[in-house]
Amino acid sequence: MTKTSQLGPEHISDIVQMALSDHVSFATIQAEYGIGEKDVKVLMRNTLKRGSYQTWRKRVRDFGDRRETYK
């Protein structure tokens, strides 16, 4: 059982919104909910539609190359 399976639907929704935001880092999500970057990616993969997830990952990768503190 993973940490994300222990979260309620309201927390999952909050995490997804935070992860989709360009202004919230993985470190902030980890500090607030105790789940790391890999767990957030798995949660997003399981929650979002395939195309939405791929678009989100591309955006995170592209901005991550430009800015060290981005996600």
N, C-alpha and C positions, 0 to 999 in steps of 0.2 A: 504494500500500500504506500503510495507516494504522498507527499505533503499536500499536493493539489487536490487529491481525492478527499482530504479531510476538510476542505474549505466549503462553505455554503455557497449557494448560487449568487447571493448578493456580493460576496467577496470575489468570486470569479468574475462577475461583471465589472467590479471596480478595477481588478487587475487588468482585464482586457482593455478597459478605457485608458488606464494609465500607460499600458504598453503601446497603444495606438497613438498616444500623445507624443509629439516630437520633443516635449519639454521635460519628460520624466525619464530618468535613467533606470537601468536594471538595478543599480545599487539602491536607489530610492525604494523600488518595489521590494527588494530583499529586506531592507531595513523595516519596512512597514508590515510585510506579510511573512517574512522568513523563507521565501522561496528564491532560489538562485536563477541565473540567466537561462540555464538549460531547462529548468522546470517551467519557466515562463514561455519559452519557445514551444515546449510540448503542449502546454495549456493552450497557447494560441493556435497551434496546428490542429488540436482537437476541437476547438471552439469555432474558429473561422472557417468559411468556405475555402476550398483549395486555392482559388485565384486570389482571394483576399489575403490569405496567408502568404502566398508567394510575393504579392505586391508589398506587403508589410516587411517581409524579410529583405527584399531588394532595397527598400527605402532605408532600413536600419543599416544594411551593409554599406550602401553608398554614402550615407551621412557619417558612418563610423570611420570611413576612410578619410573624410574631410576634417572631422572633429574628434579628438581623442575622448572627450567626455560624453559624446553622444551614445546613448544606450550601451 
